[in-house]
Amino acid sequence: MDKNGSSSRCPVCRAKFRGTRQCSRCGADLTELMILSVRAQRCRVNARKSLFALNFEKAHEFAAAAQKEHATETGRKLLLLTAWLKAEL
Ligand SMILES: [Zn+2]
């Protein structure tokens, strides 16, 4: 785990995950990571759609689900943003 609590690294050699099925450094199979990342991406798309629809409750739920699947720095910011909007409005 790095400082972002991110799982977007090769579990074998800790090389940065670049969205490929195979680690570019050690050749480990990253299919699982890939699936999680795609799922998280889909959640974030839904989170953004909810944001634009001013449904902050829903947006926060999607953002949280995305972080659970595959934590990223941008995802963390999205989660903070939706948490704030949800609390404020
Ligand atoms: Zn690797």
PDB file of the backbone (N, CA, C, O) and the ligand in Angstrom, with CONECT records:
HET     ZN  A 101       1
ATOM      1  N   MET A   1       0.834  -1.199   0.000  1.00  0.00           N
ATOM      2  CA  MET A   1       0.000   0.000   0.000  1.00  0.00           C
ATOM      3  C   MET A   1       0.874   1.257   0.000  1.00  0.00           C
ATOM      4  O   MET A   1       1.788   1.365   0.817  1.00  0.00           O
ATOM      5  N   ASP A   2       0.612   2.191  -0.887  1.00  0.00           N
ATOM      6  CA  ASP A   2       1.346   3.448  -0.852  1.00  0.00           C
ATOM      7  C   ASP A   2       0.522   4.463  -0.052  1.00  0.00           C
ATOM      8  O   ASP A   2      -0.487   4.113   0.561  1.00  0.00           O
ATOM      9  N   LYS A   3       0.957   5.700  -0.067  1.00  0.00           N
ATOM     10  CA  LYS A   3       0.320   6.711   0.775  1.00  0.00           C
ATOM     11  C   LYS A   3      -1.142   6.976   0.418  1.00  0.00           C
ATOM     12  O   LYS A   3      -1.897   7.490   1.243  1.00  0.00           O
ATOM     13  N   ASN A   4      -1.535   6.636  -0.775  1.00  0.00           N
ATOM     14  CA  ASN A   4      -2.921   6.858  -1.184  1.00  0.00           C
ATOM     15  C   ASN A   4      -3.820   5.677  -0.838  1.00  0.00           C
ATOM     16  O   ASN A   4      -5.018   5.694  -1.121  1.00  0.00           O
ATOM     17  N   GLY A   5      -3.234   4.652  -0.224  1.00  0.00           N
ATOM     18  CA  GLY A   5      -3.995   3.444   0.020  1.00  0.00           C
ATOM     19  C   GLY A   5      -4.361   2.804  -1.300  1.00  0.00           C
ATOM     20  O   GLY A   5      -5.374   2.114  -1.413  1.00  0.00           O
ATOM     21  N   SER A   6      -3.524   3.042  -2.298  1.00  0.00           N
ATOM     22  CA  SER A   6      -3.836   2.584  -3.649  1.00  0.00           C
ATOM     23  C   SER A   6      -3.447   1.135  -3.856  1.00  0.00           C
ATOM     24  O   SER A   6      -2.428   0.666  -3.350  1.00  0.00           O
ATOM     25  N   SER A   7      -4.285   0.434  -4.615  1.00  0.00           N
ATOM     26  CA  SER A   7      -3.973  -0.947  -4.941  1.00  0.00           C
ATOM     27  C   SER A   7      -3.541  -1.033  -6.396  1.00  0.00           C
ATOM     28  O   SER A   7      -3.452  -2.124  -6.959  1.00  0.00           O
ATOM     29  N   SER A   8      -3.270   0.136  -7.012  1.00  0.00           N
ATOM     30  CA  SER A   8      -2.971   0.122  -8.445  1.00  0.00           C
ATOM     31  C   SER A   8      -1.496  -0.136  -8.703  1.00  0.00           C
ATOM     32  O   SER A   8      -0.826   0.624  -9.402  1.00  0.00           O
ATOM     33  N   ARG A   9      -1.002  -1.235  -8.119  1.00  0.00           N
ATOM     34  CA  ARG A   9       0.378  -1.647  -8.337  1.00  0.00           C
ATOM     35  C   ARG A   9       0.429  -3.141  -8.524  1.00  0.00           C
ATOM     36  O   ARG A   9      -0.439  -3.875  -8.052  1.00  0.00           O
ATOM     37  N   CYS A  10       1.449  -3.577  -9.212  1.00  0.00           N
ATOM     38  CA  CYS A  10       1.643  -5.013  -9.398  1.00  0.00           C
ATOM     39  C   CYS A  10       1.827  -5.654  -8.021  1.00  0.00           C
ATOM     40  O   CYS A  10       2.686  -5.219  -7.254  1.00  0.00           O
ATOM     41  N   PRO A  11       1.033  -6.682  -7.694  1.00  0.00           N
ATOM     42  CA  PRO A  11       1.152  -7.305  -6.369  1.00  0.00           C
ATOM     43  C   PRO A  11       2.473  -8.064  -6.199  1.00  0.00           C
ATOM     44  O   PRO A  11       2.865  -8.386  -5.077  1.00  0.00           O
ATOM     45  N   VAL A  12       3.143  -8.343  -7.286  1.00  0.00           N
ATOM     46  CA  VAL A  12       4.396  -9.109  -7.228  1.00  0.00           C
ATOM     47  C   VAL A  12       5.601  -8.181  -7.048  1.00  0.00           C
ATOM     48  O   VAL A  12       6.381  -8.346  -6.110  1.00  0.00           O
ATOM     49  N   CYS A  13       5.751  -7.200  -7.954  1.00  0.00           N
ATOM     50  CA  CYS A  13       6.965  -6.377  -7.919  1.00  0.00           C
ATOM     51  C   CYS A  13       6.688  -4.918  -7.576  1.00  0.00           C
ATOM     52  O   CYS A  13       7.616  -4.111  -7.522  1.00  0.00           O
ATOM     53  N   ARG A  14       5.421  -4.568  -7.341  1.00  0.00           N
ATOM     54  CA  ARG A  14       5.022  -3.208  -6.961  1.00  0.00           C
ATOM     55  C   ARG A  14       5.210  -2.184  -8.087  1.00  0.00           C
ATOM     56  O   ARG A  14       5.179  -0.981  -7.830  1.00  0.00           O
ATOM     57  N   ALA A  15       5.402  -2.635  -9.306  1.00  0.00           N
ATOM     58  CA  ALA A  15       5.489  -1.694 -10.428  1.00  0.00           C
ATOM     59  C   ALA A  15       4.132  -1.034 -10.609  1.00  0.00           C
ATOM     60  O   ALA A  15       3.100  -1.629 -10.297  1.00  0.00           O
ATOM     61  N   LYS A  16       4.131   0.183 -11.108  1.00  0.00           N
ATOM     62  CA  LYS A  16       2.883   0.924 -11.296  1.00  0.00           C
ATOM     63  C   LYS A  16       2.007   0.212 -12.326  1.00  0.00           C
ATOM     64  O   LYS A  16       2.469  -0.197 -13.391  1.00  0.00           O
ATOM     65  N   PHE A  17       0.738   0.080 -11.975  1.00  0.00           N
ATOM     66  CA  PHE A  17      -0.226  -0.567 -12.865  1.00  0.00           C
ATOM     67  C   PHE A  17      -0.572   0.378 -14.008  1.00  0.00           C
ATOM     68  O   PHE A  17      -1.007   1.508 -13.789  1.00  0.00           O
ATOM     69  N   ARG A  18      -0.372  -0.106 -15.235  1.00  0.00           N
ATOM     70  CA  ARG A  18      -0.597   0.751 -16.396  1.00  0.00           C
ATOM     71  C   ARG A  18      -1.799   0.322 -17.239  1.00  0.00           C
ATOM     72  O   ARG A  18      -1.891   0.646 -18.423  1.00  0.00           O
ATOM     73  N   GLY A  19      -2.696  -0.397 -16.620  1.00  0.00           N
ATOM     74  CA  GLY A  19      -3.910  -0.776 -17.329  1.00  0.00           C
ATOM     75  C   GLY A  19      -3.724  -1.901 -18.330  1.00  0.00           C
ATOM     76  O   GLY A  19      -4.515  -2.055 -19.260  1.00  0.00           O
ATOM     77  N   THR A  20      -2.688  -2.676 -18.135  1.00  0.00           N
ATOM     78  CA  THR A  20      -2.463  -3.827 -19.016  1.00  0.00           C
ATOM     79  C   THR A  20      -2.721  -5.118 -18.250  1.00  0.00           C
ATOM     80  O   THR A  20      -2.698  -5.130 -17.020  1.00  0.00           O
ATOM     81  N   ARG A  21      -2.965  -6.199 -18.974  1.00  0.00           N
ATOM     82  CA  ARG A  21      -3.256  -7.475 -18.325  1.00  0.00           C
ATOM     83  C   ARG A  21      -2.001  -8.131 -17.766  1.00  0.00           C
ATOM     84  O   ARG A  21      -2.067  -9.055 -16.956  1.00  0.00           O
ATOM     85  N   GLN A  22      -0.860  -7.632 -18.219  1.00  0.00           N
ATOM     86  CA  GLN A  22       0.390  -8.234 -17.775  1.00  0.00           C
ATOM     87  C   GLN A  22       1.323  -7.131 -17.278  1.00  0.00           C
ATOM     88  O   GLN A  22       1.424  -6.067 -17.890  1.00  0.00           O
ATOM     89  N   CYS A  23       2.001  -7.397 -16.166  1.00  0.00           N
ATOM     90  CA  CYS A  23       2.926  -6.404 -15.622  1.00  0.00           C
ATOM     91  C   CYS A  23       4.066  -6.177 -16.605  1.00  0.00           C
ATOM     92  O   CYS A  23       4.679  -7.122 -17.103  1.00  0.00           O
ATOM     93  N   SER A  24       4.338  -4.892 -16.876  1.00  0.00           N
ATOM     94  CA  SER A  24       5.383  -4.573 -17.861  1.00  0.00           C
ATOM     95  C   SER A  24       6.770  -4.875 -17.300  1.00  0.00           C
ATOM     96  O   SER A  24       7.726  -5.008 -18.065  1.00  0.00           O
ATOM     97  N   ARG A  25       6.894  -4.983 -15.992  1.00  0.00           N
ATOM     98  CA  ARG A  25       8.205  -5.235 -15.392  1.00  0.00           C
ATOM     99  C   ARG A  25       8.468  -6.728 -15.179  1.00  0.00           C
ATOM    100  O   ARG A  25       9.481  -7.256 -15.639  1.00  0.00           O
ATOM    101  N   CYS A  26       7.548  -7.409 -14.477  1.00  0.00           N
ATOM    102  CA  CYS A  26       7.838  -8.803 -14.122  1.00  0.00           C
ATOM    103  C   CYS A  26       6.967  -9.810 -14.863  1.00  0.00           C
ATOM    104  O   CYS A  26       7.171 -11.018 -14.741  1.00  0.00           O
ATOM    105  N   GLY A  27       5.989  -9.314 -15.635  1.00  0.00           N
ATOM    106  CA  GLY A  27       5.174 -10.232 -16.440  1.00  0.00           C
ATOM    107  C   GLY A  27       4.079 -10.938 -15.670  1.00  0.00           C
ATOM    108  O   GLY A  27       3.465 -11.874 -16.181  1.00  0.00           O
ATOM    109  N   ALA A  28       3.823 -10.497 -14.431  1.00  0.00           N
ATOM    110  CA  ALA A  28       2.758 -11.111 -13.633  1.00  0.00           C
ATOM    111  C   ALA A  28       1.392 -10.869 -14.284  1.00  0.00           C
ATOM    112  O   ALA A  28       1.182  -9.873 -14.975  1.00  0.00           O
ATOM    113  N   ASP A  29       0.483 -11.798 -14.046  1.00  0.00           N
ATOM    114  CA  ASP A  29      -0.869 -11.688 -14.605  1.00  0.00           C
ATOM    115  C   ASP A  29      -1.676 -10.685 -13.777  1.00  0.00           C
ATOM    116  O   ASP A  29      -1.898 -10.890 -12.583  1.00  0.00           O
ATOM    117  N   LEU A  30      -2.105  -9.616 -14.413  1.00  0.00           N
ATOM    118  CA  LEU A  30      -2.815  -8.555 -13.689  1.00  0.00           C
ATOM    119  C   LEU A  30      -4.293  -8.495 -14.063  1.00  0.00           C
ATOM    120  O   LEU A  30      -4.949  -7.468 -13.889  1.00  0.00           O
ATOM    121  N   THR A  31      -4.808  -9.617 -14.583  1.00  0.00           N
ATOM    122  CA  THR A  31      -6.209  -9.641 -15.040  1.00  0.00           C
ATOM    123  C   THR A  31      -7.162  -9.195 -13.932  1.00  0.00           C
ATOM    124  O   THR A  31      -8.086  -8.417 -14.171  1.00  0.00           O
ATOM    125  N   GLU A  32      -6.927  -9.696 -12.719  1.00  0.00           N
ATOM    126  CA  GLU A  32      -7.801  -9.370 -11.598  1.00  0.00           C
ATOM    127  C   GLU A  32      -7.810  -7.867 -11.316  1.00  0.00           C
ATOM    128  O   GLU A  32      -8.861  -7.256 -11.122  1.00  0.00           O
ATOM    129  N   LEU A  33      -6.621  -7.301 -11.299  1.00  0.00           N
ATOM    130  CA  LEU A  33      -6.459  -5.864 -11.076  1.00  0.00           C
ATOM    131  C   LEU A  33      -7.178  -5.075 -12.160  1.00  0.00           C
ATOM    132  O   LEU A  33      -7.806  -4.046 -11.910  1.00  0.00           O
ATOM    133  N   MET A  34      -7.060  -5.600 -13.373  1.00  0.00           N
ATOM    134  CA  MET A  34      -7.684  -4.983 -14.543  1.00  0.00           C
ATOM    135  C   MET A  34      -9.207  -4.967 -14.380  1.00  0.00           C
ATOM    136  O   MET A  34      -9.856  -3.951 -14.629  1.00  0.00           O
ATOM    137  N   ILE A  35      -9.761  -6.098 -13.962  1.00  0.00           N
ATOM    138  CA  ILE A  35     -11.214  -6.209 -13.785  1.00  0.00           C
ATOM    139  C   ILE A  35     -11.680  -5.230 -12.713  1.00  0.00           C
ATOM    140  O   ILE A  35     -12.679  -4.532 -12.890  1.00  0.00           O
ATOM    141  N   LEU A  36     -10.949  -5.185 -11.598  1.00  0.00           N
ATOM    142  CA  LEU A  36     -11.296  -4.262 -10.506  1.00  0.00           C
ATOM    143  C   LEU A  36     -11.243  -2.824 -10.987  1.00  0.00           C
ATOM    144  O   LEU A  36     -12.113  -2.013 -10.672  1.00  0.00           O
ATOM    145  N   SER A  37     -10.209  -2.523 -11.754  1.00  0.00           N
ATOM    146  CA  SER A  37     -10.028  -1.165 -12.249  1.00  0.00           C
ATOM    147  C   SER A  37     -11.158  -0.760 -13.189  1.00  0.00           C
ATOM    148  O   SER A  37     -11.649   0.368 -13.130  1.00  0.00           O
ATOM    149  N   VAL A  38     -11.564  -1.677 -14.048  1.00  0.00           N
ATOM    150  CA  VAL A  38     -12.665  -1.403 -14.977  1.00  0.00           C
ATOM    151  C   VAL A  38     -13.961  -1.200 -14.197  1.00  0.00           C
ATOM    152  O   VAL A  38     -14.745  -0.300 -14.498  1.00  0.00           O
ATOM    153  N   ARG A  39     -14.175  -2.049 -13.190  1.00  0.00           N
ATOM    154  CA  ARG A  39     -15.380  -1.929 -12.367  1.00  0.00           C
ATOM    155  C   ARG A  39     -15.401  -0.597 -11.634  1.00  0.00           C
ATOM    156  O   ARG A  39     -16.435   0.067 -11.563  1.00  0.00           O
ATOM    157  N   ALA A  40     -14.251  -0.212 -11.089  1.00  0.00           N
ATOM    158  CA  ALA A  40     -14.147   1.063 -10.375  1.00  0.00           C
ATOM    159  C   ALA A  40     -14.424   2.217 -11.322  1.00  0.00           C
ATOM    160  O   ALA A  40     -15.099   3.184 -10.965  1.00  0.00           O
ATOM    161  N   GLN A  41     -13.898   2.105 -12.527  1.00  0.00           N
ATOM    162  CA  GLN A  41     -14.107   3.152 -13.524  1.00  0.00           C
ATOM    163  C   GLN A  41     -15.591   3.335 -13.811  1.00  0.00           C
ATOM    164  O   GLN A  41     -16.087   4.456 -13.926  1.00  0.00           O
ATOM    165  N   ARG A  42     -16.286   2.208 -13.926  1.00  0.00           N
ATOM    166  CA  ARG A  42     -17.711   2.259 -14.215  1.00  0.00           C
ATOM    167  C   ARG A  42     -18.454   2.952 -13.073  1.00  0.00           C
ATOM    168  O   ARG A  42     -19.359   3.753 -13.309  1.00  0.00           O
ATOM    169  N   CYS A  43     -18.067   2.639 -11.836  1.00  0.00           N
ATOM    170  CA  CYS A  43     -18.670   3.291 -10.667  1.00  0.00           C
ATOM    171  C   CYS A  43     -18.430   4.789 -10.709  1.00  0.00           C
ATOM    172  O   CYS A  43     -19.313   5.576 -10.368  1.00  0.00           O
ATOM    173  N   ARG A  44     -17.227   5.184 -11.130  1.00  0.00           N
ATOM    174  CA  ARG A  44     -16.902   6.626 -11.147  1.00  0.00           C
ATOM    175  C   ARG A  44     -17.675   7.351 -12.241  1.00  0.00           C
ATOM    176  O   ARG A  44     -18.046   8.514 -12.080  1.00  0.00           O
ATOM    177  N   VAL A  45     -17.914   6.670 -13.344  1.00  0.00           N
ATOM    178  CA  VAL A  45     -18.746   7.255 -14.402  1.00  0.00           C
ATOM    179  C   VAL A  45     -20.140   7.504 -13.842  1.00  0.00           C
ATOM    180  O   VAL A  45     -20.724   8.565 -14.060  1.00  0.00           O
ATOM    181  N   ASN A  46     -20.668   6.525 -13.122  1.00  0.00           N
ATOM    182  CA  ASN A  46     -21.984   6.680 -12.495  1.00  0.00           C
ATOM    183  C   ASN A  46     -21.978   7.785 -11.449  1.00  0.00           C
ATOM    184  O   ASN A  46     -22.948   8.532 -11.318  1.00  0.00           O
ATOM    185  N   ALA A  47     -20.881   7.886 -10.705  1.00  0.00           N
ATOM    186  CA  ALA A  47     -20.748   8.939  -9.694  1.00  0.00           C
ATOM    187  C   ALA A  47     -20.810  10.309 -10.362  1.00  0.00           C
ATOM    188  O   ALA A  47     -21.483  11.216  -9.872  1.00  0.00           O
ATOM    189  N   ARG A  48     -20.104  10.453 -11.483  1.00  0.00           N
ATOM    190  CA  ARG A  48     -20.113  11.745 -12.191  1.00  0.00           C
ATOM    191  C   ARG A  48     -21.498  12.054 -12.741  1.00  0.00           C
ATOM    192  O   ARG A  48     -21.960  13.193 -12.673  1.00  0.00           O
ATOM    193  N   LYS A  49     -22.161  11.035 -13.285  1.00  0.00           N
ATOM    194  CA  LYS A  49     -23.522  11.234 -13.808  1.00  0.00           C
ATOM    195  C   LYS A  49     -24.435  11.713 -12.689  1.00  0.00           C
ATOM    196  O   LYS A  49     -25.236  12.628 -12.878  1.00  0.00           O
ATOM    197  N   SER A  50     -24.309  11.088 -11.521  1.00  0.00           N
ATOM    198  CA  SER A  50     -25.135  11.493 -10.375  1.00  0.00           C
ATOM    199  C   SER A  50     -24.798  12.913  -9.937  1.00  0.00           C
ATOM    200  O   SER A  50     -25.680  13.676  -9.541  1.00  0.00           O
ATOM    201  N   LEU A  51     -23.517  13.260 -10.011  1.00  0.00           N
ATOM    202  CA  LEU A  51     -23.095  14.622  -9.667  1.00  0.00           C
ATOM    203  C   LEU A  51     -23.785  15.631 -10.559  1.00  0.00           C
ATOM    204  O   LEU A  51     -24.321  16.634 -10.088  1.00  0.00           O
ATOM    205  N   PHE A  52     -23.767  15.355 -11.859  1.00  0.00           N
ATOM    206  CA  PHE A  52     -24.373  16.275 -12.825  1.00  0.00           C
ATOM    207  C   PHE A  52     -25.884  16.338 -12.639  1.00  0.00           C
ATOM    208  O   PHE A  52     -26.516  17.352 -12.936  1.00  0.00           O
ATOM    209  N   ALA A  53     -26.454  15.245 -12.144  1.00  0.00           N
ATOM    210  CA  ALA A  53     -27.900  15.225 -11.883  1.00  0.00           C
ATOM    211  C   ALA A  53     -28.211  15.801 -10.505  1.00  0.00           C
ATOM    212  O   ALA A  53     -29.355  15.785 -10.051  1.00  0.00           O
ATOM    213  N   LEU A  54     -27.154  16.317  -9.841  1.00  0.00           N
ATOM    214  CA  LEU A  54     -27.254  16.915  -8.506  1.00  0.00           C
ATOM    215  C   LEU A  54     -27.747  15.926  -7.454  1.00  0.00           C
ATOM    216  O   LEU A  54     -28.309  16.311  -6.428  1.00  0.00           O
ATOM    217  N   ASN A  55     -27.524  14.660  -7.729  1.00  0.00           N
ATOM    218  CA  ASN A  55     -27.857  13.633  -6.752  1.00  0.00           C
ATOM    219  C   ASN A  55     -26.578  13.267  -5.994  1.00  0.00           C
ATOM    220  O   ASN A  55     -25.910  12.287  -6.323  1.00  0.00           O
ATOM    221  N   PHE A  56     -26.251  14.058  -4.985  1.00  0.00           N
ATOM    222  CA  PHE A  56     -24.959  13.922  -4.298  1.00  0.00           C
ATOM    223  C   PHE A  56     -24.896  12.682  -3.419  1.00  0.00           C
ATOM    224  O   PHE A  56     -23.830  12.100  -3.220  1.00  0.00           O
ATOM    225  N   GLU A  57     -26.031  12.295  -2.907  1.00  0.00           N
ATOM    226  CA  GLU A  57     -26.113  11.078  -2.083  1.00  0.00           C
ATOM    227  C   GLU A  57     -25.648   9.880  -2.910  1.00  0.00           C
ATOM    228  O   GLU A  57     -24.793   9.100  -2.490  1.00  0.00           O
ATOM    229  N   LYS A  58     -26.239   9.761  -4.097  1.00  0.00           N
ATOM    230  CA  LYS A  58     -25.942   8.662  -5.012  1.00  0.00           C
ATOM    231  C   LYS A  58     -24.478   8.755  -5.496  1.00  0.00           C
ATOM    232  O   LYS A  58     -23.766   7.754  -5.573  1.00  0.00           O
ATOM    233  N   ALA A  59     -24.069   9.958  -5.809  1.00  0.00           N
ATOM    234  CA  ALA A  59     -22.702  10.176  -6.292  1.00  0.00           C
ATOM    235  C   ALA A  59     -21.690   9.695  -5.261  1.00  0.00           C
ATOM    236  O   ALA A  59     -20.682   9.074  -5.599  1.00  0.00           O
ATOM    237  N   HIS A  60     -21.976   9.992  -4.006  1.00  0.00           N
ATOM    238  CA  HIS A  60     -21.080   9.576  -2.925  1.00  0.00           C
ATOM    239  C   HIS A  60     -21.035   8.057  -2.809  1.00  0.00           C
ATOM    240  O   HIS A  60     -19.972   7.473  -2.596  1.00  0.00           O
ATOM    241  N   GLU A  61     -22.185   7.430  -2.948  1.00  0.00           N
ATOM    242  CA  GLU A  61     -22.257   5.964  -2.894  1.00  0.00           C
ATOM    243  C   GLU A  61     -21.399   5.335  -3.984  1.00  0.00           C
ATOM    244  O   GLU A  61     -20.639   4.399  -3.733  1.00  0.00           O
ATOM    245  N   PHE A  62     -21.533   5.862  -5.194  1.00  0.00           N
ATOM    246  CA  PHE A  62     -20.757   5.321  -6.318  1.00  0.00           C
ATOM    247  C   PHE A  62     -19.264   5.564  -6.128  1.00  0.00           C
ATOM    248  O   PHE A  62     -18.439   4.694  -6.410  1.00  0.00           O
ATOM    249  N   ALA A  63     -18.933   6.751  -5.650  1.00  0.00           N
ATOM    250  CA  ALA A  63     -17.520   7.089  -5.444  1.00  0.00           C
ATOM    251  C   ALA A  63     -16.903   6.169  -4.392  1.00  0.00           C
ATOM    252  O   ALA A  63     -15.762   5.729  -4.529  1.00  0.00           O
ATOM    253  N   ALA A  64     -17.676   5.884  -3.340  1.00  0.00           N
ATOM    254  CA  ALA A  64     -17.192   4.997  -2.276  1.00  0.00           C
ATOM    255  C   ALA A  64     -17.025   3.578  -2.802  1.00  0.00           C
ATOM    256  O   ALA A  64     -16.048   2.901  -2.482  1.00  0.00           O
ATOM    257  N   ALA A  65     -17.981   3.133  -3.609  1.00  0.00           N
ATOM    258  CA  ALA A  65     -17.910   1.789  -4.183  1.00  0.00           C
ATOM    259  C   ALA A  65     -16.680   1.667  -5.085  1.00  0.00           C
ATOM    260  O   ALA A  65     -15.997   0.643  -5.084  1.00  0.00           O
ATOM    261  N   ALA A  66     -16.413   2.714  -5.846  1.00  0.00           N
ATOM    262  CA  ALA A  66     -15.259   2.708  -6.750  1.00  0.00           C
ATOM    263  C   ALA A  66     -13.952   2.597  -5.966  1.00  0.00           C
ATOM    264  O   ALA A  66     -13.052   1.849  -6.347  1.00  0.00           O
ATOM    265  N   GLN A  67     -13.857   3.346  -4.873  1.00  0.00           N
ATOM    266  CA  GLN A  67     -12.641   3.304  -4.061  1.00  0.00           C
ATOM    267  C   GLN A  67     -12.446   1.925  -3.437  1.00  0.00           C
ATOM    268  O   GLN A  67     -11.316   1.481  -3.235  1.00  0.00           O
ATOM    269  N   LYS A  68     -13.541   1.262  -3.137  1.00  0.00           N
ATOM    270  CA  LYS A  68     -13.463  -0.076  -2.544  1.00  0.00           C
ATOM    271  C   LYS A  68     -12.928  -1.079  -3.561  1.00  0.00           C
ATOM    272  O   LYS A  68     -12.142  -1.965  -3.226  1.00  0.00           O
ATOM    273  N   GLU A  69     -13.364  -0.925  -4.798  1.00  0.00           N
ATOM    274  CA  GLU A  69     -12.933  -1.834  -5.862  1.00  0.00           C
ATOM    275  C   GLU A  69     -11.473  -1.605  -6.218  1.00  0.00           C
ATOM    276  O   GLU A  69     -10.676  -2.538  -6.312  1.00  0.00           O
ATOM    277  N   HIS A  70     -11.152  -0.338  -6.410  1.00  0.00           N
ATOM    278  CA  HIS A  70      -9.816  -0.003  -6.899  1.00  0.00           C
ATOM    279  C   HIS A  70      -9.507   1.437  -6.515  1.00  0.00           C
ATOM    280  O   HIS A  70      -9.988   2.379  -7.145  1.00  0.00           O
ATOM    281  N   ALA A  71      -8.695   1.593  -5.470  1.00  0.00           N
ATOM    282  CA  ALA A  71      -8.428   2.928  -4.940  1.00  0.00           C
ATOM    283  C   ALA A  71      -7.422   3.680  -5.797  1.00  0.00           C
ATOM    284  O   ALA A  71      -6.361   3.155  -6.138  1.00  0.00           O
ATOM    285  N   THR A  72      -7.766   4.907  -6.138  1.00  0.00           N
ATOM    286  CA  THR A  72      -6.828   5.783  -6.856  1.00  0.00           C
ATOM    287  C   THR A  72      -6.863   7.161  -6.205  1.00  0.00           C
ATOM    288  O   THR A  72      -7.765   7.472  -5.427  1.00  0.00           O
ATOM    289  N   GLU A  73      -5.877   7.973  -6.531  1.00  0.00           N
ATOM    290  CA  GLU A  73      -5.791   9.322  -5.975  1.00  0.00           C
ATOM    291  C   GLU A  73      -6.966  10.178  -6.467  1.00  0.00           C
ATOM    292  O   GLU A  73      -7.585  10.893  -5.678  1.00  0.00           O
ATOM    293  N   THR A  74      -7.271  10.108  -7.762  1.00  0.00           N
ATOM    294  CA  THR A  74      -8.403  10.873  -8.303  1.00  0.00           C
ATOM    295  C   THR A  74      -9.703  10.386  -7.669  1.00  0.00           C
ATOM    296  O   THR A  74     -10.598  11.178  -7.373  1.00  0.00           O
ATOM    297  N   GLY A  75      -9.791   9.092  -7.468  1.00  0.00           N
ATOM    298  CA  GLY A  75     -10.978   8.510  -6.856  1.00  0.00           C
ATOM    299  C   GLY A  75     -11.168   9.006  -5.439  1.00  0.00           C
ATOM    300  O   GLY A  75     -12.292   9.225  -4.988  1.00  0.00           O
ATOM    301  N   ARG A  76     -10.052   9.181  -4.738  1.00  0.00           N
ATOM    302  CA  ARG A  76     -10.087   9.674  -3.369  1.00  0.00           C
ATOM    303  C   ARG A  76     -10.612  11.109  -3.348  1.00  0.00           C
ATOM    304  O   ARG A  76     -11.388  11.481  -2.468  1.00  0.00           O
ATOM    305  N   LYS A  77     -10.188  11.902  -4.312  1.00  0.00           N
ATOM    306  CA  LYS A  77     -10.647  13.291  -4.391  1.00  0.00           C
ATOM    307  C   LYS A  77     -12.134  13.350  -4.713  1.00  0.00           C
ATOM    308  O   LYS A  77     -12.882  14.154  -4.157  1.00  0.00           O
ATOM    309  N   LEU A  78     -12.539  12.475  -5.625  1.00  0.00           N
ATOM    310  CA  LEU A  78     -13.958  12.412  -5.993  1.00  0.00           C
ATOM    311  C   LEU A  78     -14.794  12.048  -4.771  1.00  0.00           C
ATOM    312  O   LEU A  78     -15.875  12.593  -4.550  1.00  0.00           O
ATOM    313  N   LEU A  79     -14.266  11.112  -3.981  1.00  0.00           N
ATOM    314  CA  LEU A  79     -14.961  10.682  -2.773  1.00  0.00           C
ATOM    315  C   LEU A  79     -15.080  11.836  -1.778  1.00  0.00           C
ATOM    316  O   LEU A  79     -16.139  12.041  -1.183  1.00  0.00           O
ATOM    317  N   LEU A  80     -13.996  12.585  -1.599  1.00  0.00           N
ATOM    318  CA  LEU A  80     -14.004  13.740  -0.692  1.00  0.00           C
ATOM    319  C   LEU A  80     -14.997  14.782  -1.168  1.00  0.00           C
ATOM    320  O   LEU A  80     -15.767  15.331  -0.381  1.00  0.00           O
ATOM    321  N   LEU A  81     -14.970  15.048  -2.475  1.00  0.00           N
ATOM    322  CA  LEU A  81     -15.865  16.043  -3.059  1.00  0.00           C
ATOM    323  C   LEU A  81     -17.327  15.664  -2.830  1.00  0.00           C
ATOM    324  O   LEU A  81     -18.133  16.489  -2.398  1.00  0.00           O
ATOM    325  N   THR A  82     -17.653  14.421  -3.122  1.00  0.00           N
ATOM    326  CA  THR A  82     -19.050  13.992  -2.986  1.00  0.00           C
ATOM    327  C   THR A  82     -19.459  13.971  -1.516  1.00  0.00           C
ATOM    328  O   THR A  82     -20.609  14.267  -1.191  1.00  0.00           O
ATOM    329  N   ALA A  83     -18.529  13.625  -0.625  1.00  0.00           N
ATOM    330  CA  ALA A  83     -18.831  13.622   0.812  1.00  0.00           C
ATOM    331  C   ALA A  83     -19.159  15.035   1.272  1.00  0.00           C
ATOM    332  O   ALA A  83     -20.087  15.260   2.050  1.00  0.00           O
ATOM    333  N   TRP A  84     -18.365  15.987   0.767  1.00  0.00           N
ATOM    334  CA  TRP A  84     -18.568  17.386   1.132  1.00  0.00           C
ATOM    335  C   TRP A  84     -19.904  17.899   0.595  1.00  0.00           C
ATOM    336  O   TRP A  84     -20.665  18.540   1.321  1.00  0.00           O
ATOM    337  N   LEU A  85     -20.183  17.618  -0.665  1.00  0.00           N
ATOM    338  CA  LEU A  85     -21.434  18.076  -1.289  1.00  0.00           C
ATOM    339  C   LEU A  85     -22.642  17.482  -0.555  1.00  0.00           C
ATOM    340  O   LEU A  85     -23.643  18.154  -0.309  1.00  0.00           O
ATOM    341  N   LYS A  86     -22.507  16.210  -0.222  1.00  0.00           N
ATOM    342  CA  LYS A  86     -23.582  15.511   0.460  1.00  0.00           C
ATOM    343  C   LYS A  86     -23.868  16.163   1.816  1.00  0.00           C
ATOM    344  O   LYS A  86     -25.023  16.299   2.221  1.00  0.00           O
ATOM    345  N   ALA A  87     -22.810  16.558   2.502  1.00  0.00           N
ATOM    346  CA  ALA A  87     -22.948  17.150   3.829  1.00  0.00           C
ATOM    347  C   ALA A  87     -23.473  18.591   3.753  1.00  0.00           C
ATOM    348  O   ALA A  87     -24.227  19.042   4.616  1.00  0.00           O
ATOM    349  N   GLU A  88     -23.049  19.305   2.688  1.00  0.00           N
ATOM    350  CA  GLU A  88     -23.379  20.730   2.574  1.00  0.00           C
ATOM    351  C   GLU A  88     -24.793  20.972   2.076  1.00  0.00           C
ATOM    352  O   GLU A  88     -25.454  21.919   2.504  1.00  0.00           O
ATOM    353  N   LEU A  89     -25.262  20.115   1.167  1.00  0.00           N
ATOM    354  CA  LEU A  89     -26.505  20.443   0.473  1.00  0.00           C
ATOM    355  C   LEU A  89     -27.645  19.465   0.765  1.00  0.00           C
ATOM    356  O   LEU A  89     -28.747  19.628   0.241  1.00  0.00           O
TER     357      LEU A  89
HETATM  358 ZN    ZN A 101       5.227  -6.911 -11.638  1.00  0.00          ZN2+
END
